[in-house]
Amino acid sequence: MNELHKKSVDRVTVDLAQFPDLVVIYLGMKVRSIRGLGTLLTSGRRVRRAVADKPQGLLLHEGVIYSLLPPNIGMRQYWSDFESLEAWSRSMPHREWWKQFLRDSAGTGFWHETYFMRGGMEAVYNDVDAALGFSAFARTMPARGTMFSARDRLKYGAQAPSIGPPVPEEDL
């Protein structure tokens, strides 16, 4: 049929029944200084190589541009379950990247927001100089102690045993 004569929009939806534990995570790196441009470029290459190895449980990885000025570049990832995402975050090279970043953000800010099919959301903003996402409308608090790890920030975290963050706070 000719596009000019099309009578209705082709609407489709998805059946997520086979993904009951689906987790969607948005991540971003925002440049805060000239030094941060180099950090952003280096980090992007490392992440592309890491996801090319297809970590267990990663269903899809997509690049996202949140803003150009200042640059805020990131990704959206779909994971089969939180345990797979958490296992990858504790493995190399991610564990080492995170430890290095938490010691020196190298001219950038980094954030993530995580959404769970079974309910619950969590987020963290590291050296992000302007409110975005949840932090633009919700009260913020220090991400220390029980708020340091994603698992402990989850709405259902009280029901799951804490195994600590990928990089323990005391290691910093």
C-alpha positions as a printed NumPy array, in Angstrom:
array([[  0.   ,   0.   ,   0.   ],
       [  1.234,   3.458,  -0.84 ],
       [  2.354,   5.365,   2.286],
       [  0.236,   8.37 ,   1.216],
       [ -2.94 ,   6.262,   1.253],
       [ -2.289,   4.351,   4.461],
       [ -5.396,   4.489,   6.671],
       [ -4.032,   3.517,  10.09 ],
       [ -0.899,   3.423,  12.169],
       [  0.83 ,   0.04 ,  12.38 ],
       [  0.783,  -0.49 ,  16.149],
       [  2.585,  -3.415,  17.782],
       [  3.399,  -4.287,  21.378],
       [  5.599,  -6.871,  23.085],
       [  4.945,  -9.979,  25.132],
       [  7.386,  -9.834,  28.034],
       [  6.042, -12.98 ,  29.718],
       [  9.299, -14.831,  29.104],
       [ 11.213, -12.062,  30.929],
       [  9.58 , -11.926,  34.38 ],
       [ 12.783, -10.629,  36.015],
       [ 13.667,  -8.093,  33.305],
       [ 15.819,  -5.168,  34.429],
       [ 16.313,  -1.995,  32.398],
       [ 19.168,   0.312,  33.322],
       [ 19.91 ,   3.743,  31.916],
       [ 23.471,   4.948,  32.443],
       [ 25.104,   8.233,  31.565],
       [ 28.435,  10.   ,  31.72 ],
       [ 28.288,  13.781,  31.764],
       [ 31.358,  15.852,  30.908],
       [ 32.136,  18.44 ,  33.592],
       [ 35.527,  19.725,  32.335],
       [ 37.915,  19.504,  29.375],
       [ 39.601,  16.525,  31.055],
       [ 36.196,  14.792,  31.033],
       [ 36.091,  14.718,  27.208],
       [ 39.025,  12.301,  27.164],
       [ 37.48 ,  10.259,  29.965],
       [ 34.212,  10.009,  28.035],
       [ 35.931,   8.837,  24.84 ],
       [ 38.089,   6.28 ,  26.642],
       [ 35.158,   4.957,  28.641],
       [ 32.986,   4.592,  25.55 ],
       [ 35.55 ,   2.41 ,  23.796],
       [ 36.017,   0.222,  26.879],
       [ 32.284,  -0.284,  27.336],
       [ 31.772,  -1.194,  23.651],
       [ 34.509,  -3.839,  23.923],
       [ 33.065,  -5.216,  27.167],
       [ 29.512,  -5.6  ,  25.844],
       [ 30.813,  -7.098,  22.591],
       [ 31.803, -10.082,  24.782],
       [ 28.064, -10.542,  25.45 ],
       [ 28.   , -10.857,  29.243],
       [ 25.608, -13.522,  30.502],
       [ 22.143, -12.072,  30.971],
       [ 22.648,  -8.967,  28.807],
       [ 19.789,  -8.997,  26.306],
       [ 20.438,  -5.675,  24.574],
       [ 22.854,  -2.745,  24.806],
       [ 22.064,   0.554,  23.067],
       [ 23.974,   3.826,  22.962],
       [ 22.079,   6.997,  23.915],
       [ 22.876,  10.694,  23.576],
       [ 21.147,  12.613,  26.367],
       [ 22.619,  16.015,  25.508],
       [ 25.423,  17.485,  23.423],
       [ 26.146,  20.595,  25.504],
       [ 27.444,  19.643,  27.908],
       [ 28.023,  16.152,  26.558],
       [ 25.981,  13.561,  28.45 ],
       [ 26.369,  10.255,  26.64 ],
       [ 25.24 ,   6.9  ,  27.87 ],
       [ 23.515,   3.644,  27.266],
       [ 20.364,   1.704,  27.896],
       [ 20.723,  -1.946,  28.747],
       [ 18.183,  -4.729,  29.124],
       [ 19.202,  -7.587,  31.441],
       [ 17.383, -10.883,  31.958],
       [ 17.612, -10.421,  35.732],
       [ 19.284,  -8.331,  38.416],
       [ 21.599, -11.16 ,  39.452],
       [ 23.204, -11.172,  35.972],
       [ 23.631,  -7.393,  35.984],
       [ 25.06 ,  -7.499,  39.494],
       [ 27.438, -10.378,  38.642],
       [ 28.778,  -8.436,  35.657],
       [ 29.22 ,  -5.284,  37.758],
       [ 31.365,  -7.293,  40.195],
       [ 33.535,  -8.854,  37.498],
       [ 36.526,  -7.463,  35.662],
       [ 36.852,  -5.066,  33.929],
       [ 33.76 ,  -3.311,  35.368],
       [ 34.855,  -3.718,  38.985],
       [ 38.185,  -2.012,  38.303],
       [ 36.572,   0.815,  36.259],
       [ 34.114,   1.516,  39.052],
       [ 36.782,   1.509,  41.754],
       [ 38.918,   3.905,  39.702],
       [ 35.956,   6.197,  39.001],
       [ 34.916,   6.367,  42.66 ],
       [ 38.418,   7.539,  43.529],
       [ 38.604,  10.124,  40.72 ],
       [ 35.733,  10.966,  38.373],
       [ 38.283,  12.435,  35.924],
       [ 36.24 ,  15.474,  34.892],
       [ 32.948,  13.635,  34.495],
       [ 29.816,  12.785,  36.39 ],
       [ 28.286,   9.334,  36.159],
       [ 24.744,   8.229,  36.923],
       [ 22.402,   5.316,  36.508],
       [ 18.716,   4.617,  37.002],
       [ 17.446,   1.038,  37.203],
       [ 13.87 ,  -0.191,  36.651],
       [ 12.623,  -3.666,  37.551],
       [  9.82 ,  -5.619,  35.877],
       [  8.714,  -6.955,  39.265],
       [  8.649,  -3.452,  40.71 ],
       [ 11.152,  -1.142,  42.292],
       [ 13.606,   1.42 ,  41.046],
       [ 16.957,   2.694,  42.239],
       [ 19.447,   5.308,  41.151],
       [ 22.787,   6.857,  41.959],
       [ 24.402,  10.114,  40.791],
       [ 28.182,  10.512,  41.186],
       [ 29.708,  13.971,  40.694],
       [ 26.68 ,  15.026,  38.634],
       [ 26.558,  18.805,  38.951],
       [ 22.92 ,  19.37 ,  37.93 ],
       [ 19.786,  17.461,  38.827],
       [ 18.568,  15.009,  36.212],
       [ 16.248,  12.029,  36.135],
       [ 14.838,  11.129,  39.554],
       [ 17.096,  13.679,  41.236],
       [ 15.301,  16.489,  39.385],
       [ 12.111,  15.872,  41.391],
       [ 12.899,  13.577,  44.325],
       [ 14.79 ,  14.294,  47.535],
       [ 18.448,  13.229,  47.362],
       [ 20.577,  11.777,  50.131],
       [ 24.196,  10.644,  50.439],
       [ 24.838,   7.281,  48.742],
       [ 26.768,   5.964,  51.748],
       [ 26.328,   3.108,  54.18 ],
       [ 23.161,   1.157,  53.346],
       [ 22.548,   3.429,  50.348],
       [ 25.959,   2.653,  48.779],
       [ 24.991,  -0.439,  46.736],
       [ 22.244,  -0.818,  44.14 ],
       [ 20.903,  -3.938,  45.849],
       [ 20.49 ,  -2.091,  49.123],
       [ 18.802,   0.86 ,  47.395],
       [ 16.127,  -1.309,  45.84 ],
       [ 12.593,  -1.101,  47.074],
       [ 12.635,  -4.829,  47.749],
       [ 16.171,  -4.769,  49.155],
       [ 15.01 ,  -5.484,  52.687],
       [ 13.764,  -8.883,  51.482],
       [ 17.02 ,  -9.804,  49.739],
       [ 20.247, -10.489,  51.6  ],
       [ 22.843,  -7.792,  51.047],
       [ 26.068,  -8.987,  49.483],
       [ 27.562,  -5.516,  49.456],
       [ 28.469,  -3.22 ,  46.58 ],
       [ 30.804,  -4.112,  43.682],
       [ 33.48 ,  -1.971,  45.348],
       [ 33.167,  -1.719,  49.135],
       [ 32.905,   1.843,  50.405],
       [ 35.766,   1.251,  52.837],
       [ 38.124,   0.397,  49.911],
       [ 37.914,   4.015,  48.819]])
